[in-house]
């Protein structure tokens, strides 16, 4: 099953704080991608989400 995910950032949120932008940068950072790609392994024995590179 392919479950694409998109992250959107409202301009107002970005102008009010640097945290939303920092979170989006973390999502695409290698460390963020590692955490996302290993999510669920301990509980289910396999990752719940596969990174895009694994699908290509």
PDBQT receptor file of N, H, CA, C and O in Angstrom, charges set to zero:
ATOM      1  N   UNK A   1       0.840  -1.173   0.000  1.00  0.00    +0.000 N 
ATOM      2  CA  UNK A   1       0.000   0.000   0.000  1.00  0.00    +0.000 C 
ATOM      3  C   UNK A   1       0.890   1.244   0.000  1.00  0.00    +0.000 C 
ATOM      4  O   UNK A   1       1.814   1.358   0.806  1.00  0.00    +0.000 OA
ATOM      5  N   UNK A   2       0.611   2.140  -0.882  1.00  0.00    +0.000 N 
ATOM      6  H   UNK A   2      -0.140   2.048  -1.537  1.00  0.00    +0.000 HD
ATOM      7  CA  UNK A   2       1.347   3.399  -0.960  1.00  0.00    +0.000 C 
ATOM      8  C   UNK A   2       0.554   4.466  -0.209  1.00  0.00    +0.000 C 
ATOM      9  O   UNK A   2      -0.615   4.701  -0.515  1.00  0.00    +0.000 OA
ATOM     10  N   UNK A   3       1.175   5.102   0.761  1.00  0.00    +0.000 N 
ATOM     11  H   UNK A   3       2.125   4.910   1.010  1.00  0.00    +0.000 HD
ATOM     12  CA  UNK A   3       0.510   6.119   1.567  1.00  0.00    +0.000 C 
ATOM     13  C   UNK A   3       1.338   7.405   1.509  1.00  0.00    +0.000 C 
ATOM     14  O   UNK A   3       2.130   7.668   2.414  1.00  0.00    +0.000 OA
ATOM     15  N   UNK A   4       1.161   8.210   0.454  1.00  0.00    +0.000 N 
ATOM     16  H   UNK A   4       0.517   7.996  -0.281  1.00  0.00    +0.000 HD
ATOM     17  CA  UNK A   4       1.953   9.427   0.347  1.00  0.00    +0.000 C 
ATOM     18  C   UNK A   4       1.570  10.434   1.431  1.00  0.00    +0.000 C 
ATOM     19  O   UNK A   4       0.423  10.487   1.873  1.00  0.00    +0.000 OA
ATOM     20  N   UNK A   5       2.515  11.198   1.832  1.00  0.00    +0.000 N 
ATOM     21  H   UNK A   5       3.447  11.155   1.473  1.00  0.00    +0.000 HD
ATOM     22  CA  UNK A   5       2.288  12.210   2.863  1.00  0.00    +0.000 C 
ATOM     23  C   UNK A   5       2.834  13.541   2.355  1.00  0.00    +0.000 C 
ATOM     24  O   UNK A   5       3.912  13.604   1.766  1.00  0.00    +0.000 OA
ATOM     25  N   UNK A   6       2.087  14.573   2.590  1.00  0.00    +0.000 N 
ATOM     26  H   UNK A   6       1.210  14.522   3.069  1.00  0.00    +0.000 HD
ATOM     27  CA  UNK A   6       2.509  15.906   2.199  1.00  0.00    +0.000 C 
ATOM     28  C   UNK A   6       2.501  16.796   3.429  1.00  0.00    +0.000 C 
ATOM     29  O   UNK A   6       1.638  16.649   4.295  1.00  0.00    +0.000 OA
ATOM     30  N   UNK A   7       3.426  17.690   3.515  1.00  0.00    +0.000 N 
ATOM     31  H   UNK A   7       4.127  17.809   2.812  1.00  0.00    +0.000 HD
ATOM     32  CA  UNK A   7       3.472  18.656   4.607  1.00  0.00    +0.000 C 
ATOM     33  C   UNK A   7       3.271  20.040   4.012  1.00  0.00    +0.000 C 
ATOM     34  O   UNK A   7       3.969  20.432   3.076  1.00  0.00    +0.000 OA
ATOM     35  N   UNK A   8       2.329  20.766   4.553  1.00  0.00    +0.000 N 
ATOM     36  H   UNK A   8       1.762  20.448   5.313  1.00  0.00    +0.000 HD
ATOM     37  CA  UNK A   8       2.029  22.107   4.090  1.00  0.00    +0.000 C 
ATOM     38  C   UNK A   8       2.341  23.099   5.197  1.00  0.00    +0.000 C 
ATOM     39  O   UNK A   8       2.179  22.795   6.379  1.00  0.00    +0.000 OA
ATOM     40  N   UNK A   9       2.781  24.261   4.817  1.00  0.00    +0.000 N 
ATOM     41  H   UNK A   9       2.913  24.507   3.857  1.00  0.00    +0.000 HD
ATOM     42  CA  UNK A   9       3.099  25.300   5.789  1.00  0.00    +0.000 C 
ATOM     43  C   UNK A   9       2.398  26.586   5.375  1.00  0.00    +0.000 C 
ATOM     44  O   UNK A   9       2.682  27.152   4.319  1.00  0.00    +0.000 OA
ATOM     45  N   UNK A  10       1.480  27.035   6.220  1.00  0.00    +0.000 N 
ATOM     46  H   UNK A  10       1.250  26.575   7.078  1.00  0.00    +0.000 HD
ATOM     47  CA  UNK A  10       0.790  28.293   5.955  1.00  0.00    +0.000 C 
ATOM     48  C   UNK A  10       1.760  29.450   6.156  1.00  0.00    +0.000 C 
ATOM     49  O   UNK A  10       2.539  29.458   7.109  1.00  0.00    +0.000 OA
ATOM     50  N   UNK A  11       1.709  30.409   5.272  1.00  0.00    +0.000 N 
ATOM     51  H   UNK A  11       1.076  30.403   4.498  1.00  0.00    +0.000 HD
ATOM     52  CA  UNK A  11       2.619  31.543   5.355  1.00  0.00    +0.000 C 
ATOM     53  C   UNK A  11       2.487  32.262   6.695  1.00  0.00    +0.000 C 
ATOM     54  O   UNK A  11       3.485  32.716   7.255  1.00  0.00    +0.000 OA
ATOM     55  N   UNK A  12       1.263  32.367   7.214  1.00  0.00    +0.000 N 
ATOM     56  H   UNK A  12       0.452  31.997   6.759  1.00  0.00    +0.000 HD
ATOM     57  CA  UNK A  12       1.057  33.044   8.500  1.00  0.00    +0.000 C 
ATOM     58  C   UNK A  12       1.799  32.328   9.625  1.00  0.00    +0.000 C 
ATOM     59  O   UNK A  12       2.389  32.976  10.490  1.00  0.00    +0.000 OA
ATOM     60  N   UNK A  13       1.772  30.999   9.619  1.00  0.00    +0.000 N 
ATOM     61  H   UNK A  13       1.293  30.473   8.917  1.00  0.00    +0.000 HD
ATOM     62  CA  UNK A  13       2.474  30.231  10.650  1.00  0.00    +0.000 C 
ATOM     63  C   UNK A  13       3.967  30.461  10.552  1.00  0.00    +0.000 C 
ATOM     64  O   UNK A  13       4.644  30.614  11.569  1.00  0.00    +0.000 OA
ATOM     65  N   UNK A  14       4.481  30.485   9.341  1.00  0.00    +0.000 N 
ATOM     66  H   UNK A  14       3.931  30.361   8.515  1.00  0.00    +0.000 HD
ATOM     67  CA  UNK A  14       5.914  30.691   9.143  1.00  0.00    +0.000 C 
ATOM     68  C   UNK A  14       6.338  32.073   9.617  1.00  0.00    +0.000 C 
ATOM     69  O   UNK A  14       7.421  32.231  10.180  1.00  0.00    +0.000 OA
ATOM     70  N   UNK A  15       5.491  33.074   9.396  1.00  0.00    +0.000 N 
ATOM     71  H   UNK A  15       4.611  32.945   8.939  1.00  0.00    +0.000 HD
ATOM     72  CA  UNK A  15       5.829  34.436   9.793  1.00  0.00    +0.000 C 
ATOM     73  C   UNK A  15       5.748  34.636  11.300  1.00  0.00    +0.000 C 
ATOM     74  O   UNK A  15       6.426  35.512  11.838  1.00  0.00    +0.000 OA
ATOM     75  N   UNK A  16       4.937  33.849  11.989  1.00  0.00    +0.000 N 
ATOM     76  H   UNK A  16       4.386  33.138  11.552  1.00  0.00    +0.000 HD
ATOM     77  CA  UNK A  16       4.756  34.014  13.429  1.00  0.00    +0.000 C 
ATOM     78  C   UNK A  16       5.805  33.284  14.256  1.00  0.00    +0.000 C 
ATOM     79  O   UNK A  16       6.059  33.663  15.400  1.00  0.00    +0.000 OA
ATOM     80  N   UNK A  17       6.416  32.247  13.700  1.00  0.00    +0.000 N 
ATOM     81  H   UNK A  17       6.210  31.939  12.772  1.00  0.00    +0.000 HD
ATOM     82  CA  UNK A  17       7.358  31.432  14.471  1.00  0.00    +0.000 C 
ATOM     83  C   UNK A  17       8.310  30.717  13.520  1.00  0.00    +0.000 C 
ATOM     84  O   UNK A  17       7.972  30.467  12.363  1.00  0.00    +0.000 OA
ATOM     85  N   UNK A  18       9.488  30.394  14.010  1.00  0.00    +0.000 N 
ATOM     86  H   UNK A  18       9.762  30.597  14.950  1.00  0.00    +0.000 HD
ATOM     87  CA  UNK A  18      10.425  29.620  13.200  1.00  0.00    +0.000 C 
ATOM     88  C   UNK A  18      10.225  28.116  13.399  1.00  0.00    +0.000 C 
ATOM     89  O   UNK A  18      10.846  27.326  12.689  1.00  0.00    +0.000 OA
ATOM     90  N   UNK A  19       9.384  27.701  14.336  1.00  0.00    +0.000 N 
ATOM     91  H   UNK A  19       8.880  28.343  14.913  1.00  0.00    +0.000 HD
ATOM     92  CA  UNK A  19       9.199  26.283  14.622  1.00  0.00    +0.000 C 
ATOM     93  C   UNK A  19       8.561  25.495  13.483  1.00  0.00    +0.000 C 
ATOM     94  O   UNK A  19       9.028  24.391  13.203  1.00  0.00    +0.000 OA
ATOM     95  N   UNK A  20       7.523  25.989  12.807  1.00  0.00    +0.000 N 
ATOM     96  H   UNK A  20       7.143  26.886  13.034  1.00  0.00    +0.000 HD
ATOM     97  CA  UNK A  20       6.968  25.205  11.691  1.00  0.00    +0.000 C 
ATOM     98  C   UNK A  20       8.003  24.926  10.598  1.00  0.00    +0.000 C 
ATOM     99  O   UNK A  20       8.080  23.809  10.087  1.00  0.00    +0.000 OA
ATOM    100  N   UNK A  21       8.790  25.928  10.242  1.00  0.00    +0.000 N 
ATOM    101  H   UNK A  21       8.728  26.835  10.657  1.00  0.00    +0.000 HD
ATOM    102  CA  UNK A  21       9.828  25.727   9.224  1.00  0.00    +0.000 C 
ATOM    103  C   UNK A  21      10.899  24.767   9.695  1.00  0.00    +0.000 C 
ATOM    104  O   UNK A  21      11.401  23.955   8.917  1.00  0.00    +0.000 OA
ATOM    105  N   UNK A  22      11.253  24.857  10.974  1.00  0.00    +0.000 N 
ATOM    106  H   UNK A  22      10.845  25.516  11.606  1.00  0.00    +0.000 HD
ATOM    107  CA  UNK A  22      12.249  23.933  11.523  1.00  0.00    +0.000 C 
ATOM    108  C   UNK A  22      11.738  22.500  11.480  1.00  0.00    +0.000 C 
ATOM    109  O   UNK A  22      12.500  21.576  11.197  1.00  0.00    +0.000 OA
ATOM    110  N   UNK A  23      10.451  22.311  11.759  1.00  0.00    +0.000 N 
ATOM    111  H   UNK A  23       9.832  23.062  11.989  1.00  0.00    +0.000 HD
ATOM    112  CA  UNK A  23       9.874  20.971  11.700  1.00  0.00    +0.000 C 
ATOM    113  C   UNK A  23       9.896  20.427  10.273  1.00  0.00    +0.000 C 
ATOM    114  O   UNK A  23      10.235  19.262  10.063  1.00  0.00    +0.000 OA
ATOM    115  N   UNK A  24       9.543  21.250   9.299  1.00  0.00    +0.000 N 
ATOM    116  H   UNK A  24       9.269  22.197   9.469  1.00  0.00    +0.000 HD
ATOM    117  CA  UNK A  24       9.574  20.791   7.907  1.00  0.00    +0.000 C 
ATOM    118  C   UNK A  24      10.992  20.442   7.471  1.00  0.00    +0.000 C 
ATOM    119  O   UNK A  24      11.196  19.460   6.757  1.00  0.00    +0.000 OA
ATOM    120  N   UNK A  25      11.969  21.232   7.893  1.00  0.00    +0.000 N 
ATOM    121  H   UNK A  25      11.804  22.029   8.474  1.00  0.00    +0.000 HD
ATOM    122  CA  UNK A  25      13.361  20.914   7.565  1.00  0.00    +0.000 C 
ATOM    123  C   UNK A  25      13.775  19.585   8.211  1.00  0.00    +0.000 C 
ATOM    124  O   UNK A  25      14.510  18.801   7.611  1.00  0.00    +0.000 OA
ATOM    125  N   UNK A  26      13.293  19.337   9.453  1.00  0.00    +0.000 N 
ATOM    126  H   UNK A  26      12.696  19.974   9.940  1.00  0.00    +0.000 HD
ATOM    127  CA  UNK A  26      13.594  18.082  10.136  1.00  0.00    +0.000 C 
ATOM    128  C   UNK A  26      12.988  16.900   9.378  1.00  0.00    +0.000 C 
ATOM    129  O   UNK A  26      13.607  15.840   9.288  1.00  0.00    +0.000 OA
ATOM    130  N   UNK A  27      11.779  17.078   8.832  1.00  0.00    +0.000 N 
ATOM    131  H   UNK A  27      11.276  17.939   8.905  1.00  0.00    +0.000 HD
ATOM    132  CA  UNK A  27      11.125  15.985   8.102  1.00  0.00    +0.000 C 
ATOM    133  C   UNK A  27      11.972  15.481   6.937  1.00  0.00    +0.000 C 
ATOM    134  O   UNK A  27      11.987  14.282   6.658  1.00  0.00    +0.000 OA
ATOM    135  N   UNK A  28      12.672  16.378   6.258  1.00  0.00    +0.000 N 
ATOM    136  H   UNK A  28      12.660  17.351   6.485  1.00  0.00    +0.000 HD
ATOM    137  CA  UNK A  28      13.460  15.961   5.095  1.00  0.00    +0.000 C 
ATOM    138  C   UNK A  28      14.934  15.730   5.428  1.00  0.00    +0.000 C 
ATOM    139  O   UNK A  28      15.703  15.276   4.580  1.00  0.00    +0.000 OA
ATOM    140  N   UNK A  29      15.319  16.040   6.653  1.00  0.00    +0.000 N 
ATOM    141  H   UNK A  29      14.694  16.408   7.342  1.00  0.00    +0.000 HD
ATOM    142  CA  UNK A  29      16.685  15.824   7.111  1.00  0.00    +0.000 C 
ATOM    143  C   UNK A  29      16.947  14.313   7.218  1.00  0.00    +0.000 C 
ATOM    144  O   UNK A  29      16.017  13.559   7.505  1.00  0.00    +0.000 OA
ATOM    145  N   UNK A  30      18.180  13.854   6.998  1.00  0.00    +0.000 N 
ATOM    146  H   UNK A  30      18.935  14.466   6.765  1.00  0.00    +0.000 HD
ATOM    147  CA  UNK A  30      18.478  12.424   7.111  1.00  0.00    +0.000 C 
ATOM    148  C   UNK A  30      18.070  11.824   8.466  1.00  0.00    +0.000 C 
ATOM    149  O   UNK A  30      17.585  10.693   8.510  1.00  0.00    +0.000 OA
ATOM    150  N   UNK A  31      18.255  12.548   9.551  1.00  0.00    +0.000 N 
ATOM    151  H   UNK A  31      18.649  13.467   9.515  1.00  0.00    +0.000 HD
ATOM    152  CA  UNK A  31      17.873  12.032  10.866  1.00  0.00    +0.000 C 
ATOM    153  C   UNK A  31      16.349  11.882  10.968  1.00  0.00    +0.000 C 
ATOM    154  O   UNK A  31      15.860  10.873  11.475  1.00  0.00    +0.000 OA
ATOM    155  N   UNK A  32      15.611  12.868  10.496  1.00  0.00    +0.000 N 
ATOM    156  H   UNK A  32      16.009  13.688  10.084  1.00  0.00    +0.000 HD
ATOM    157  CA  UNK A  32      14.151  12.774  10.494  1.00  0.00    +0.000 C 
ATOM    158  C   UNK A  32      13.676  11.623   9.630  1.00  0.00    +0.000 C 
ATOM    159  O   UNK A  32      12.769  10.889  10.023  1.00  0.00    +0.000 OA
ATOM    160  N   UNK A  33      14.275  11.451   8.455  1.00  0.00    +0.000 N 
ATOM    161  H   UNK A  33      15.012  12.047   8.135  1.00  0.00    +0.000 HD
ATOM    162  CA  UNK A  33      13.910  10.359   7.572  1.00  0.00    +0.000 C 
ATOM    163  C   UNK A  33      14.221   8.999   8.195  1.00  0.00    +0.000 C 
ATOM    164  O   UNK A  33      13.477   8.037   8.004  1.00  0.00    +0.000 OA
ATOM    165  N   UNK A  34      15.325   8.925   8.944  1.00  0.00    +0.000 N 
ATOM    166  H   UNK A  34      15.930   9.707   9.100  1.00  0.00    +0.000 HD
ATOM    167  CA  UNK A  34      15.672   7.670   9.622  1.00  0.00    +0.000 C 
ATOM    168  C   UNK A  34      14.619   7.331  10.666  1.00  0.00    +0.000 C 
ATOM    169  O   UNK A  34      14.163   6.191  10.744  1.00  0.00    +0.000 OA
ATOM    170  N   UNK A  35      14.231   8.314  11.467  1.00  0.00    +0.000 N 
ATOM    171  H   UNK A  35      14.601   9.240  11.404  1.00  0.00    +0.000 HD
ATOM    172  CA  UNK A  35      13.230   8.078  12.507  1.00  0.00    +0.000 C 
ATOM    173  C   UNK A  35      11.891   7.675  11.880  1.00  0.00    +0.000 C 
ATOM    174  O   UNK A  35      11.246   6.730  12.334  1.00  0.00    +0.000 OA
ATOM    175  N   UNK A  36      11.485   8.391  10.849  1.00  0.00    +0.000 N 
ATOM    176  H   UNK A  36      12.009   9.159  10.480  1.00  0.00    +0.000 HD
ATOM    177  CA  UNK A  36      10.214   8.080  10.179  1.00  0.00    +0.000 C 
ATOM    178  C   UNK A  36      10.258   6.688   9.568  1.00  0.00    +0.000 C 
ATOM    179  O   UNK A  36       9.295   5.931   9.688  1.00  0.00    +0.000 OA
ATOM    180  N   UNK A  37      11.360   6.339   8.916  1.00  0.00    +0.000 N 
ATOM    181  H   UNK A  37      12.143   6.954   8.818  1.00  0.00    +0.000 HD
ATOM    182  CA  UNK A  37      11.433   5.059   8.212  1.00  0.00    +0.000 C 
ATOM    183  C   UNK A  37      11.533   3.863   9.151  1.00  0.00    +0.000 C 
ATOM    184  O   UNK A  37      11.272   2.738   8.726  1.00  0.00    +0.000 OA
ATOM    185  N   UNK A  38      11.901   4.070  10.411  1.00  0.00    +0.000 N 
ATOM    186  H   UNK A  38      12.112   4.984  10.757  1.00  0.00    +0.000 HD
ATOM    187  CA  UNK A  38      11.980   2.956  11.367  1.00  0.00    +0.000 C 
ATOM    188  C   UNK A  38      10.794   2.940  12.326  1.00  0.00    +0.000 C 
ATOM    189  O   UNK A  38      10.734   2.085  13.209  1.00  0.00    +0.000 OA
ATOM    190  N   UNK A  39       9.854   3.864  12.171  1.00  0.00    +0.000 N 
ATOM    191  H   UNK A  39       9.902   4.558  11.453  1.00  0.00    +0.000 HD
ATOM    192  CA  UNK A  39       8.700   3.923  13.053  1.00  0.00    +0.000 C 
ATOM    193  C   UNK A  39       7.875   2.643  12.953  1.00  0.00    +0.000 C 
ATOM    194  O   UNK A  39       7.503   2.223  11.857  1.00  0.00    +0.000 OA
ATOM    195  N   UNK A  40       7.594   2.030  14.085  1.00  0.00    +0.000 N 
ATOM    196  H   UNK A  40       7.896   2.371  14.975  1.00  0.00    +0.000 HD
ATOM    197  CA  UNK A  40       6.771   0.831  14.136  1.00  0.00    +0.000 C 
ATOM    198  C   UNK A  40       7.542  -0.470  14.185  1.00  0.00    +0.000 C 
ATOM    199  O   UNK A  40       6.950  -1.520  14.435  1.00  0.00    +0.000 OA
ATOM    200  N   UNK A  41       8.848  -0.435  13.954  1.00  0.00    +0.000 N 
ATOM    201  H   UNK A  41       9.328   0.418  13.750  1.00  0.00    +0.000 HD
ATOM    202  CA  UNK A  41       9.618  -1.680  13.927  1.00  0.00    +0.000 C 
ATOM    203  C   UNK A  41       9.564  -2.416  15.261  1.00  0.00    +0.000 C 
ATOM    204  O   UNK A  41       9.393  -3.635  15.280  1.00  0.00    +0.000 OA
ATOM    205  N   UNK A  42       9.704  -1.709  16.365  1.00  0.00    +0.000 N 
ATOM    206  H   UNK A  42       9.842  -0.718  16.349  1.00  0.00    +0.000 HD
ATOM    207  CA  UNK A  42       9.691  -2.357  17.681  1.00  0.00    +0.000 C 
ATOM    208  C   UNK A  42       8.328  -2.969  17.990  1.00  0.00    +0.000 C 
ATOM    209  O   UNK A  42       8.250  -4.051  18.572  1.00  0.00    +0.000 OA
ATOM    210  N   UNK A  43       7.260  -2.283  17.604  1.00  0.00    +0.000 N 
ATOM    211  H   UNK A  43       7.323  -1.404  17.132  1.00  0.00    +0.000 HD
ATOM    212  CA  UNK A  43       5.915  -2.748  17.930  1.00  0.00    +0.000 C 
ATOM    213  C   UNK A  43       5.406  -3.822  16.969  1.00  0.00    +0.000 C 
ATOM    214  O   UNK A  43       4.739  -4.764  17.397  1.00  0.00    +0.000 OA
ATOM    215  N   UNK A  44       5.709  -3.693  15.687  1.00  0.00    +0.000 N 
ATOM    216  H   UNK A  44       6.251  -2.928  15.339  1.00  0.00    +0.000 HD
ATOM    217  CA  UNK A  44       5.103  -4.546  14.673  1.00  0.00    +0.000 C 
ATOM    218  C   UNK A  44       6.094  -5.447  13.935  1.00  0.00    +0.000 C 
ATOM    219  O   UNK A  44       5.689  -6.291  13.135  1.00  0.00    +0.000 OA
ATOM    220  N   UNK A  45       7.371  -5.273  14.197  1.00  0.00    +0.000 N 
ATOM    221  H   UNK A  45       7.700  -4.588  14.846  1.00  0.00    +0.000 HD
ATOM    222  CA  UNK A  45       8.371  -6.094  13.530  1.00  0.00    +0.000 C 
ATOM    223  C   UNK A  45       8.742  -5.615  12.141  1.00  0.00    +0.000 C 
ATOM    224  O   UNK A  45       9.590  -6.218  11.483  1.00  0.00    +0.000 OA
ATOM    225  N   UNK A  46       8.125  -4.546  11.691  1.00  0.00    +0.000 N 
ATOM    226  H   UNK A  46       7.437  -4.056  12.226  1.00  0.00    +0.000 HD
ATOM    227  CA  UNK A  46       8.423  -3.963  10.385  1.00  0.00    +0.000 C 
ATOM    228  C   UNK A  46       8.047  -2.490  10.429  1.00  0.00    +0.000 C 
ATOM    229  O   UNK A  46       7.213  -2.082  11.238  1.00  0.00    +0.000 OA
ATOM    230  N   UNK A  47       8.645  -1.713   9.584  1.00  0.00    +0.000 N 
ATOM    231  H   UNK A  47       9.322  -2.044   8.927  1.00  0.00    +0.000 HD
ATOM    232  CA  UNK A  47       8.325  -0.292   9.522  1.00  0.00    +0.000 C 
ATOM    233  C   UNK A  47       6.905  -0.087   9.041  1.00  0.00    +0.000 C 
ATOM    234  O   UNK A  47       6.427  -0.804   8.162  1.00  0.00    +0.000 OA
ATOM    235  N   UNK A  48       6.237   0.886   9.614  1.00  0.00    +0.000 N 
ATOM    236  H   UNK A  48       6.625   1.468  10.328  1.00  0.00    +0.000 HD
ATOM    237  CA  UNK A  48       4.879   1.225   9.205  1.00  0.00    +0.000 C 
ATOM    238  C   UNK A  48       4.918   2.076   7.941  1.00  0.00    +0.000 C 
ATOM    239  O   UNK A  48       3.996   2.025   7.127  1.00  0.00    +0.000 OA
ATOM    240  N   UNK A  49       5.975   2.854   7.776  1.00  0.00    +0.000 N 
ATOM    241  H   UNK A  49       6.724   2.895   8.438  1.00  0.00    +0.000 HD
ATOM    242  CA  UNK A  49       6.125   3.763   6.650  1.00  0.00    +0.000 C 
ATOM    243  C   UNK A  49       7.429   3.447   5.942  1.00  0.00    +0.000 C 
ATOM    244  O   UNK A  49       8.457   3.234   6.585  1.00  0.00    +0.000 OA
ATOM    245  N   UNK A  50       7.387   3.418   4.625  1.00  0.00    +0.000 N 
ATOM    246  H   UNK A  50       6.552   3.592   4.103  1.00  0.00    +0.000 HD
ATOM    247  CA  UNK A  50       8.622   3.256   3.853  1.00  0.00    +0.000 C 
ATOM    248  C   UNK A  50       9.001   4.600   3.255  1.00  0.00    +0.000 C 
ATOM    249  O   UNK A  50       8.146   5.300   2.714  1.00  0.00    +0.000 OA
ATOM    250  N   UNK A  51      10.277   4.969   3.348  1.00  0.00    +0.000 N 
ATOM    251  H   UNK A  51      10.972   4.400   3.788  1.00  0.00    +0.000 HD
ATOM    252  CA  UNK A  51      10.697   6.231   2.731  1.00  0.00    +0.000 C 
ATOM    253  C   UNK A  51      10.522   6.166   1.221  1.00  0.00    +0.000 C 
ATOM    254  O   UNK A  51      10.522   5.086   0.630  1.00  0.00    +0.000 OA
ATOM    255  N   UNK A  52      10.376   7.317   0.615  1.00  0.00    +0.000 N 
ATOM    256  H   UNK A  52      10.376   8.194   1.095  1.00  0.00    +0.000 HD
ATOM    257  CA  UNK A  52      10.164   7.391  -0.837  1.00  0.00    +0.000 C 
ATOM    258  C   UNK A  52      11.248   6.654  -1.604  1.00  0.00    +0.000 C 
ATOM    259  O   UNK A  52      10.952   6.009  -2.610  1.00  0.00    +0.000 OA
ATOM    260  N   UNK A  53      12.496   6.731  -1.156  1.00  0.00    +0.000 N 
ATOM    261  H   UNK A  53      12.736   7.255  -0.339  1.00  0.00    +0.000 HD
ATOM    262  CA  UNK A  53      13.596   6.088  -1.877  1.00  0.00    +0.000 C 
ATOM    263  C   UNK A  53      13.402   4.571  -1.941  1.00  0.00    +0.000 C 
ATOM    264  O   UNK A  53      13.873   3.937  -2.885  1.00  0.00    +0.000 OA
ATOM    265  N   UNK A  54      12.717   3.974  -0.952  1.00  0.00    +0.000 N 
ATOM    266  H   UNK A  54      12.334   4.489  -0.185  1.00  0.00    +0.000 HD
ATOM    267  CA  UNK A  54      12.480   2.535  -0.957  1.00  0.00    +0.000 C 
ATOM    268  C   UNK A  54      11.415   2.144  -1.979  1.00  0.00    +0.000 C 
ATOM    269  O   UNK A  54      11.339   0.982  -2.379  1.00  0.00    +0.000 OA
ATOM    270  N   UNK A  55      10.596   3.099  -2.401  1.00  0.00    +0.000 N 
ATOM    271  H   UNK A  55      10.658   4.043  -2.076  1.00  0.00    +0.000 HD
ATOM    272  CA  UNK A  55       9.525   2.820  -3.341  1.00  0.00    +0.000 C 
ATOM    273  C   UNK A  55       9.943   3.022  -4.785  1.00  0.00    +0.000 C 
ATOM    274  O   UNK A  55       9.249   2.578  -5.699  1.00  0.00    +0.000 OA
ATOM    275  N   UNK A  56      11.058   3.681  -5.001  1.00  0.00    +0.000 N 
ATOM    276  H   UNK A  56      11.622   4.042  -4.258  1.00  0.00    +0.000 HD
ATOM    277  CA  UNK A  56      11.479   3.999  -6.367  1.00  0.00    +0.000 C 
ATOM    278  C   UNK A  56      12.292   2.861  -6.962  1.00  0.00    +0.000 C 
ATOM    279  O   UNK A  56      12.732   2.951  -8.108  1.00  0.00    +0.000 OA
TER     280      UNK A  56
